[in-house]
């Protein structure tokens, strides 16, 4: 079942095209990583999906409701933590969450139970009576996540939820996000690629305002060029390069290794190892060592955002 659909979403500021006609859908029950370099359009897109920023053109559907035509109904299904949480520093967490309940039209009779529950889920019950300005950065992030949970929306968006936290706080927030993923669909923006790789089921990659990839990290790594090939081959550089190019390898780097041998590093598709092995056997170029490694999420990210390769990949965009 599709819970969120983004259709040809565009945002232009004067001559600057911040988001360029992107479309994708988000299914229930998954944690999505939203990736892109600074200025790629991630926060702008999240603000438009949350209804905090009007698009220049395009459409956002939340649980079947058009965000522009039926904003109140659509926003009932969204919880949003911006990169800078909009916290009132002179309120306590309990007071702030009571205020959020009022904004979200939670019935008065239910507010006390809702507040107690989201504070317990986010681990802020013990600091519920302290002023927010007196809390650590980690606790402030938890308060921000708690306000996103008020009303129990099916779809939670978290924009850089671990930025500025110390290592222990990062571990705690990651654990909390995993727990959220058990009951909510989560869209997580982060610059920490290891965090996304560890937590997320799928990734969505933006570059220069355009959607360039959307899939699991495993599937992205299985694309042509998604694995690295390392070889030690007997033969001269020209012959070795010719075999690799005929076999579909790219990004080929060949280094002399002495004694008539060369070291090879190249980008290949995941299942190319056998084909390349037989190609070298046919060319009578003995292979002394051969192994492949899947690209890391960092390498995949750099590939899509640096060269624009794979633009539009992902099938269900």
Protein Blocks (a to p, Z undefined) as FASTA:
>chain_A
ZZbdcehiacdehjbcfbghiaddddehiacdddddehilpmmmmmmmnopaccfbdcdd
eehiafklmmmlmmmmpccddfbdcbdfkbcfklmmmmmmmmnopafklmmmmmmmmmmm
nopmmmmmpcfklpcfklmmmmmmmmmmgopaabdcdehklgoiafklmmmmmmmmmmmm
mmpccddddfblklmmmmpmbdcddeehiafbdcdfklmmmpghiaccddddeddfklmm
mmmmmnopahiacddeejhiacddddddfklmmmmmmmmmmnopacfbdcdddddfklmm
mmmmmnopaihiahjZZ
